[in-house]
Amino acid sequence: MNEELRQRIQSIINSHKIVLFMKGTKNFPQCGFSARVVEVLNQLKADFHAVNVLADQELRQGMKEFSNWPTFPQLYIEGRFIGGCDIVCEMFEQGELQPLIERATKLS
């Protein structure tokens, strides 16, 4: 990955407390996994920034290298990579995601 793309990705992550790199948009997720994570975030009333990786092939490929995670969605909270759909859903079910969302929301 070139440095310009790395900086662009880092800038997106740094500019928002909660970022979801996903297929589609908040209002129109284009895969079931992205839809499930959007649903979880909406249930938690999270104010999150969504990035549609389908709209930018360079970003989509770069994110896989940046996070060392091959699939989407990818959730970042306060600059930290949380994981994909399975991890986010598991954390939600176990009550581990809520405190992260609350803390990020209070800091904004």
N, C-alpha and C positions, 0 to 999 in steps of 0.2 A: 504494500500500500504506500502511495506517495505521501509526503509530509503534508501537503495541502489538504488532502482528504482526511488525514488523521486530525489535523487542526479543526477542520470543519465539523467533524463528528464530536470532538471534545468541546467545541464551542456550543453545540446544541445541548449536550449533556450539562455543561456548566451554566447555561442560560435558564434552565428550568429545574425545579426541585424534583419533579417526577416526569420522566420521559418514557414513552412506550414506542419503540420502533416496531411497526406492525404492518401487516398486509391489509391495505385499505385505510379507512378513516374511522374516527370515533363513531360517526353516524352510519357508516356503511363498511363494516369490517368485511374483508374479502376472503377470509378463511375461518374455519370454526375455532381454531386455537386463539386467533386474535380476538374473535368475538367473545370467547370465554373470559379472557383477561380484561377486556373492556367492561364486561358485565361485573366482574369482581371489583374493579376500580370504581365503577359507578355505584355499586352497593356501599362502598366505603366513602362515598362522596368525595373522592380524590379529585383535586384540580390537577389534571395531567396534560402534558403536551404530547400529541400523537404525531409520529412521522411515518408517512406512507412510503415504505421501501419499494413498493411496486412502481412508484412514479420516478424512481431514480436508480437505475441499474448499478451505477458506480457506487452509490451509497449502500445499496443492498449487499454487494460483494464486499465492500470495505468493512461493513458492520460485522460480518462473519469473522474477519481477521481481527478487528479491533477488540471484540469481546471474547474471541476464541470460542464462539458458540455458533453452530452451523445453521440453526433454524430461527424462525420468527413465530411469535413476537419475542422481543427482548425488553425487559423492564429495568430501568435505572431509577434509583431513588437516592437523592442527595449525592449524585456522582458515582454511586456504587452499583455495579451490575448485580441484579437480584437473580435473574434467571428467565426461563421461558415459561410456557403455559403450565406445565406439570408442577414446577417448583412454586410458581405464584399461587396456583390453586391449592396446593398442599399447605403452603404457609398461611393462606387465608383460612383454610379449614382448621388449622391448629392454633389460630389466633396470633400468629407471629407477624403477619403482614400489617395488621391494624396499627400497632404502635409505630411502625416505620412511617406509615402514611400520616398519622397524627403528628408526629414530630416534624416531618417535612412540611406539613400544612401550617403548623405553628411558626415555623421559621420563615415562611414566605411573607 
